[in-house]
Amino acid sequence: MANTRNNKRKILALKEILERETNESHSLTIADLVEELEAAGFPAEKKSVTRDLHELEDAGMDIERTRDRAPGYYLADRTFELPELKMLADAVAASRFITEKKSRALLSKIGTLTNRYDALQLHRQVTVSDRVKAEREAGFYGIDTIFSCIDHNHQMSFHYSDWELMGSRKELVARHGGALYRVSPCELLWDSERYYLIAYAEREAAIRFYRVDKITDALELDQPRDRQGMAAWNQMDPSTYTKRTFSMFAGWEEWVTLRANARLTGVLIDRFGTDLAMRQLEDGRVQARALVEVSPQFFGWLTGLGPEIEIAGPEEVREEYRSYMEGILDQYSGKV
């Protein structure tokens, strides 16, 4: 029995050696594998290592053999290819939601999903961006509570905070004098480099969006989610809603007609999706009709595109946008 257990541990050690120490450019001979196993505390001989390699192949590992005089062995196929890990690593490094410390920890863990040579390449090529990163990890761990609430069909409570300047210090201060928010979580959504909790707020009897990095003191409650809220959520299409909502700020819902320079065709499709209703106008511009949440964030997006785009209708949205821009101009009409 002891020999059987030791042999199983030796085979697992061999598997880990192949995963960590080999790739197409770095193979290990049988003699190398014997040496690696003995360094790991498993006495081995060439015949037993060859037999163990066959066992691993029978179990599904894609082990290739080089055609050298002393053939080398390497793991040819892995769960993740290097470009896939690079995409994951880049996303973690660039994320504003994840703190710099947590980013580096996650990047190290991503590196364990491949061999040490590719892990080193990932480390050299991926830089934790010096752009704005989160400074708190509370939001990161709040995701755990949200997942648990959704999985167990439970309500949750939390404080929702805003940044305020206290003298020379910047602090997160709970809204409404520290009042607890009580909601029925529906889903977590990643949008514009932020995590948002979509939840039914019983007090407002409406679906609301909350930035997860502003949630503190998240607590799972031993009470079922609101049936009415869940029914309202199940009638919504999250992907459609995010196309018409800007930075998760709700306004009033309206079908808006936009006219734009043809150069902005890609911008419109990127924002509203490929199913956007569009047509070419005789003057060379394009016209699009989209369902949007009319809000200051929508107007800010339009303003950023400048005079090459305009709201063609409805008139009340044009008027609202005009008032929005006049309000901005009024701030610059006098001296500071």
VENTA-V182451 format. One record per residue. N is the residue number from 1. RES is the residue in one letter. OMEGA is omega in whole degrees, 0 to 359 (999 if undefined). Layout:
n:res:omega
N:RES:OMEGA
N:RES:OMEGA
This chain:
n:res:omega
1:M:181
2:A:179
3:N:179
4:T:179
5:R:180
6:N:180
7:N:178
8:K:179
9:R:179
10:K:178
11:I:177
12:L:178
13:A:177
14:L:177
15:K:181
16:E:178
17:I:179
18:L:181
19:E:186
20:R:192
21:E:185
22:T:165
23:N:185
24:E:182
25:S:183
26:H:179
27:S:178
28:L:176
29:T:177
30:I:179
31:A:178
32:D:182
33:L:176
34:V:180
35:E:180
36:E:180
37:L:180
38:E:177
39:A:179
40:A:177
41:G:181
42:F:176
43:P:185
44:A:174
45:E:187
46:K:182
47:K:182
48:S:179
49:V:177
50:T:179
51:R:180
52:D:177
53:L:178
54:H:178
55:E:179
56:L:176
57:E:178
58:D:180
59:A:175
60:G:179
61:M:181
62:D:183
63:I:180
64:E:181
65:R:179
66:T:183
67:R:178
68:D:178
69:R:171
70:A:188
71:P:176
72:G:181
73:Y:178
74:Y:178
75:L:188
76:A:186
77:D:181
78:R:178
79:T:180
80:F:171
81:E:184
82:L:178
83:P:178
84:E:178
85:L:178
86:K:179
87:M:178
88:L:182
89:A:179
90:D:180
91:A:179
92:V:183
93:A:184
94:A:186
95:S:176
96:R:183
97:F:186
98:I:179
99:T:180
100:E:180
101:K:180
102:K:178
103:S:181
104:R:178
105:A:179
106:L:179
107:L:177
108:S:179
109:K:177
110:I:179
111:G:180
112:T:181
113:L:180
114:T:179
115:N:188
116:R:180
117:Y:177
118:D:177
119:A:178
120:L:178
121:Q:177
122:L:182
123:H:181
124:R:188
125:Q:184
126:V:179
127:T:174
128:V:188
129:S:176
130:D:174
131:R:182
132:V:176
133:K:176
134:A:179
135:E:182
136:R:177
137:E:182
138:A:179
139:G:180
140:F:182
141:Y:175
142:G:178
143:I:178
144:D:180
145:T:181
146:I:178
147:F:182
148:S:180
149:C:180
150:I:182
151:D:183
152:H:181
153:N:182
154:H:170
155:Q:176
156:M:175
157:S:179
158:F:168
159:H:179
160:Y:193
161:S:174
162:D:176
163:W:175
164:E:179
165:L:179
166:M:187
167:G:177
168:S:182
169:R:175
170:K:184
171:E:172
172:L:182
173:V:182
174:A:178
175:R:173
176:H:175
177:G:178
178:G:179
179:A:179
180:L:171
181:Y:178
182:R:187
183:V:172
184:S:184
185:P:179
186:C:186
187:E:170
188:L:184
189:L:175
190:W:181
191:D:177
192:S:176
193:E:178
194:R:171
195:Y:177
196:Y:170
197:L:172
198:I:185
199:A:175
200:Y:178
201:A:185
202:E:183
203:R:179
204:E:183
205:A:184
206:A:173
207:I:181
208:R:179
209:F:180
210:Y:176
211:R:186
212:V:181
213:D:176
214:K:178
215:I:176
216:T:176
217:D:180
218:A:184
219:L:176
220:E:181
221:L:182
222:D:179
223:Q:184
224:P:177
225:R:183
226:D:182
227:R:181
228:Q:179
229:G:180
230:M:178
231:A:179
232:A:180
233:W:182
234:N:178
235:Q:182
236:M:174
237:D:185
238:P:182
239:S:178
240:T:182
241:Y:182
242:T:177
243:K:185
244:R:181
245:T:182
246:F:180
247:S:176
248:M:174
249:F:182
250:A:173
251:G:172
252:W:186
253:E:183
254:E:170
255:W:185
256:V:176
257:T:181
258:L:172
259:R:188
260:A:171
261:N:183
262:A:179
263:R:182
264:L:180
265:T:180
266:G:179
267:V:180
268:L:180
269:I:178
270:D:183
271:R:190
272:F:177
273:G:185
274:T:178
275:D:178
276:L:178
277:A:183
278:M:172
279:R:180
280:Q:178
281:L:183
282:E:181
283:D:177
284:G:178
285:R:175
286:V:177
287:Q:181
288:A:177
289:R:186
290:A:174
291:L:183
292:V:168
293:E:182
294:V:185
295:S:176
296:P:179
297:Q:175
298:F:179
299:F:178
300:G:177
301:W:178
302:L:182
303:T:179
304:G:179
305:L:173
306:G:186
307:P:182
308:E:178
309:I:178
310:E:172
311:I:179
312:A:180
313:G:2
314:P:187
315:E:181
316:E:177
317:V:175
318:R:182
319:E:179
320:E:179
321:Y:177
322:R:179
323:S:178
324:Y:181
325:M:178
326:E:177
327:G:178
328:I:181
329:L:180
330:D:180
331:Q:183
332:Y:184
333:S:179
334:G:178
335:K:178
336:V:999
